[in-house]
Amino acid sequence: MKGKETLVFVLYSIHDVMKAEFTLKDRGMTYDVIPVPKELSSDCGMALMVSCDDQSEVRKIFDRNNLKIKGAFLKTPNGYEEWTDDRD
């Protein structure tokens, strides 16, 4: 996803991340599983990074599969910025 704006989705558990990974892979979506950035949480967990171009479809997939998002964050050169639904 180099060169593209990316969003980091933080979910509530590693089990949710695993389910999300399976679901996105099954639908041919491009994503990366990454450690939750320290700037976002001190928890030692995993998160999903997707292209901003795909975020609307990813949210729909999460909704259809009962995957709740703890937070969505835009990766910027200066760190992370919370992504709100009014930016869609």
C-alpha positions as CSV (number, residue, x, y, z in Angstrom):
1,M,0.0,0.0,0.0
2,K,3.0,2.3,-0.5
3,G,2.0,5.7,-1.9
4,K,-1.6,5.4,-0.9
5,E,-3.4,7.0,2.0
6,T,-4.1,4.3,4.6
7,L,-6.5,3.7,7.5
8,V,-5.8,1.6,10.5
9,F,-8.8,-0.2,11.9
10,V,-8.5,-1.2,15.5
11,L,-10.9,-3.9,16.6
12,Y,-11.9,-5.1,20.0
13,S,-10.0,-8.4,20.1
14,I,-7.4,-10.5,18.3
15,H,-10.3,-12.9,17.5
16,D,-12.1,-10.0,15.7
17,V,-8.9,-9.2,13.8
18,M,-8.6,-12.9,12.7
19,K,-12.2,-13.0,11.6
20,A,-11.8,-9.7,9.7
21,E,-8.7,-10.9,8.0
22,F,-10.4,-14.1,6.9
23,T,-13.4,-12.2,5.7
24,L,-11.4,-9.6,3.8
25,K,-9.2,-12.2,2.2
26,D,-12.3,-14.2,1.1
27,R,-13.6,-11.1,-0.7
28,G,-10.3,-10.4,-2.4
29,M,-9.7,-7.2,-0.5
30,T,-6.2,-5.8,-0.1
31,Y,-5.1,-5.3,3.6
32,D,-2.2,-5.7,6.0
33,V,-2.3,-7.0,9.5
34,I,-0.1,-4.8,11.7
35,P,0.7,-4.4,15.4
36,V,-1.5,-1.7,16.9
37,P,0.7,1.5,16.7
38,K,1.8,2.6,20.2
39,E,0.4,6.1,19.5
40,L,-3.1,4.5,19.3
41,S,-3.1,2.0,22.2
42,S,-0.7,0.6,24.8
43,D,-2.4,-2.8,24.2
44,C,-0.3,-5.4,22.6
45,G,-2.7,-6.2,19.8
46,M,-3.1,-6.4,16.1
47,A,-4.9,-4.0,13.7
48,L,-5.8,-4.0,10.0
49,M,-4.5,-1.4,7.6
50,V,-6.4,-0.7,4.4
51,S,-6.3,1.8,1.6
52,C,-8.6,4.9,2.2
53,D,-10.1,4.1,-1.2
54,D,-11.4,0.8,0.2
55,Q,-12.6,2.0,3.6
56,S,-16.3,2.2,2.7
57,E,-16.4,-1.3,1.4
58,V,-14.4,-2.6,4.4
59,R,-16.9,-1.0,6.8
60,K,-19.8,-2.6,4.9
61,I,-18.0,-6.0,5.1
62,F,-17.4,-5.5,8.9
63,D,-21.1,-4.5,9.4
64,R,-22.4,-7.6,7.5
65,N,-20.1,-9.8,9.6
66,N,-20.9,-8.2,13.0
67,L,-17.3,-6.9,13.4
68,K,-17.3,-3.8,15.6
69,I,-14.6,-1.2,15.1
70,K,-13.0,0.3,18.2
71,G,-11.4,3.0,16.1
72,A,-10.3,4.0,12.6
73,F,-7.2,6.2,12.1
74,L,-5.7,7.9,9.1
75,K,-2.0,7.4,8.9
76,T,-0.3,10.8,8.3
77,P,3.3,11.9,8.1
78,N,3.0,13.2,11.7
79,G,1.3,10.1,13.2
80,Y,-2.4,9.1,13.3
81,E,-5.6,11.1,13.1
82,E,-9.0,9.7,14.1
83,W,-11.2,9.1,11.0
84,T,-14.8,10.1,11.4
85,D,-17.7,8.9,9.4
86,D,-18.4,12.4,8.1
87,R,-15.3,12.2,6.0
88,D,-16.6,9.3,3.9
